[in-house]
Amino acid sequence: MSKKNDVPLPEVNIGMVGHVDHGKTTLVAALSGVWTDRHSEELKRGISIRLGYADTTFRRCPEDGEYTVERVCPKHNVETEILRTVSFVDSPGHETLMATMLSGAALMDGAVLVIAANEKCPRPQTKEHLMALNIIGVDKIVIAQNKIEIVSKERVLENYREIQEFIKGTVAEDAPIIPISAQQRVNIDVLIEAIEERIPTPERDLKSPPLLLVARSFDVNKPGTSPEKLVGGVLGGSLARGKIRVGDEIEVRPGIKDDRGNWNPVTSEVTSIMASGKNVEEATPGGLVGISTRLDPRLTKSDALSGNVLGHPDKLPDTLMDFTMEVKLLEKVVGTEEEIVVEKIKMNEPLMLSVGTATTLGVVTSARDDVIEVKLKRPVCAEEGWNVAVSRRIGSRWRLIGAGTIK
Ligand SMILES: Nc1nc2c(ncn2[C@@H]2O[C@H](COP(=O)(O)OP(=O)(O)OP(=O)(O)O)[C@@H](O)[C@H]2O)c(=O)[nH]1
């Protein structure tokens, strides 16, 4: 695995999506050497719960042009050439964790849809994750057909045809399907090649004021640290545009709720920036960064500020307590085994809305055809034109039912 000190910083965020247990985390580990989600609760339940992040540098052997993540080609014993560094956003595949997946999707420039060959395709979250990518506007997709070493060749081919059938007419229609074994590291070179071809680094807007979508927030102090030694709150996320520098004054919106129920932005200063395990002076779009601030760490602990946006004071989008959106409903609910028809959105109906990395509950205050007004329980900071993933409570779960655009 490549060492981190002399490789470029990540320039693109690649999502790892798909049904639970199909091998997303194992594939991120095969590509980066990092197990993204092995903290106690996840180990106990055996599934990913939070978003995981890991970086890796794609390289090529100068002798045979083979793609690799190794610094030295094991076959030719020569130093490999650096192509680019990418950040993986590893999403949880369990059906109860769609809100987390959607918040991760807001950061993705492209995605690898992992589909296990030993199960019939499509499984419910294979469909729901692909639909989510479509709604959020992620259309650069590579399919990894995983676990091929535990099934017969016939089954690999049959499953391959199931995948081809499934992606017809979807946003992944032209996506390459790469048979792999994440666990045995089979065909990883071909997968990297497909990612390199399929998921280019997008053009970045570096001139506009910065807008960082906050996906995690932390109190990094050990319990019992004395007040004078406390380190300020840390916010993790990815820049959608612009640059953030150490020393910048920043604002975080919507911020926090006061005793009277009003939401107030919080302001602070950037004290340091971590990207790819390194301290940097400046963060740019592409890759996940950790922004250390002078904020009271109690405000940032346990992801309390995830779903906020961070930028320069007075240069962020408005905080919205309600908004109007144009909604396109799906025909059927895709995230369940049994696909039921999606009924029209009704007045007073509660909806779960995913906007950027934020998840909020909205109550419908007006429903005219495809134009829906919602009043939010918790405000979001967003702009006209942003995509909204709309979910409805069906049985005991929130299910994706449509795509909205803020008007
Ligand atoms: N045989 C085989 N098992 C695999 C392969 N890839 C992953 N697995 C196994 O499949 C199980 C699930 O793998 P994970 O990587 O945790 O799956 P995941 O998609 O990240 O799961 P969630 O994040 O919880 O949705 C683990 O027991 C892995 O060891 C593979 O290529 N072959």
The ligand as an SDF file (V2000), in Angstrom:
LIG
                    3D

 32 34  0  0  0  0  0  0  0  0999 V2000
  -16.4050  -14.4520   -0.2610 N   0  0  0  0  0  0  0  0  0  0  0  0
  -16.3570  -13.1420   -0.2820 C   0  0  0  0  0  0  0  0  0  0  0  0
  -16.8130  -12.4620    0.7720 N   0  0  0  0  0  0  0  0  0  0  0  0
  -16.7330  -11.1110    0.7230 C   0  0  0  0  0  0  0  0  0  0  0  0
  -16.1860  -10.4220   -0.3750 C   0  0  0  0  0  0  0  0  0  0  0  0
  -16.2710   -9.1100   -0.1280 N   0  0  0  0  0  0  0  0  0  0  0  0
  -16.8410   -8.9770    1.0920 C   0  0  0  0  0  0  0  0  0  0  0  0
  -17.1100  -10.1960    1.6080 N   0  0  0  0  0  0  0  0  0  0  0  0
  -17.7130  -10.5140    2.9160 C   0  0  0  0  0  0  0  0  0  0  0  0
  -19.0420  -10.0590    2.9450 O   0  0  0  0  0  0  0  0  0  0  0  0
  -19.3760   -9.5760    4.2560 C   0  0  0  0  0  0  0  0  0  0  0  0
  -19.8580   -8.1600    4.1610 C   0  0  0  0  0  0  0  0  0  0  0  0
  -18.7910   -7.3360    3.7160 O   0  0  0  0  0  0  0  0  0  0  0  0
  -18.7490   -5.7790    3.9950 P   0  0  0  0  0  0  0  0  0  0  0  0
  -17.6030   -5.2650    3.2210 O   0  0  0  0  0  0  0  0  0  0  0  0
  -18.8460   -5.4730    5.4340 O   0  0  0  0  0  0  0  0  0  0  0  0
  -20.1320   -5.3690    3.2850 O   0  0  0  0  0  0  0  0  0  0  0  0
  -20.7870   -3.9300    3.2120 P   0  0  0  0  0  0  0  0  0  0  0  0
  -21.4250   -3.8550    1.8780 O   0  0  0  0  0  0  0  0  0  0  0  0
  -19.7980   -2.8770    3.5580 O   0  0  0  0  0  0  0  0  0  0  0  0
  -21.8820   -4.0310    4.3470 O   0  0  0  0  0  0  0  0  0  0  0  0
  -22.7380   -2.7860    4.9680 P   0  0  0  0  0  0  0  0  0  0  0  0
  -21.8480   -1.6030    4.9360 O   0  0  0  0  0  0  0  0  0  0  0  0
  -23.1040   -3.2010    6.3370 O   0  0  0  0  0  0  0  0  0  0  0  0
  -23.8770   -2.6020    4.0610 O   0  0  0  0  0  0  0  0  0  0  0  0
  -18.1120   -9.7350    5.0910 C   0  0  0  0  0  0  0  0  0  0  0  0
  -18.2090  -10.9450    5.8110 O   0  0  0  0  0  0  0  0  0  0  0  0
  -17.0110   -9.8130    4.0590 C   0  0  0  0  0  0  0  0  0  0  0  0
  -15.9040  -10.5440    4.4900 O   0  0  0  0  0  0  0  0  0  0  0  0
  -15.6970  -11.1930   -1.4780 C   0  0  0  0  0  0  0  0  0  0  0  0
  -15.1910  -10.6840   -2.4600 O   0  0  0  0  0  0  0  0  0  0  0  0
  -15.8060  -12.5390   -1.3640 N   0  0  0  0  0  0  0  0  0  0  0  0
  1  2  1  0
  2  3  2  0
  2 32  1  0
  3  4  1  0
  4  5  2  0
  4  8  1  0
  5  6  1  0
  5 30  1  0
  6  7  2  0
  7  8  1  0
  8  9  1  0
  9 10  1  0
  9 28  1  0
 10 11  1  0
 11 12  1  0
 11 26  1  0
 12 13  1  0
 13 14  1  0
 14 15  2  0
 14 16  1  0
 14 17  1  0
 17 18  1  0
 18 19  2  0
 18 20  1  0
 18 21  1  0
 21 22  1  0
 22 23  2  0
 22 24  1  0
 22 25  1  0
 26 27  1  0
 26 28  1  0
 28 29  1  0
 30 31  2  0
 30 32  1  0
M  END
$$$$
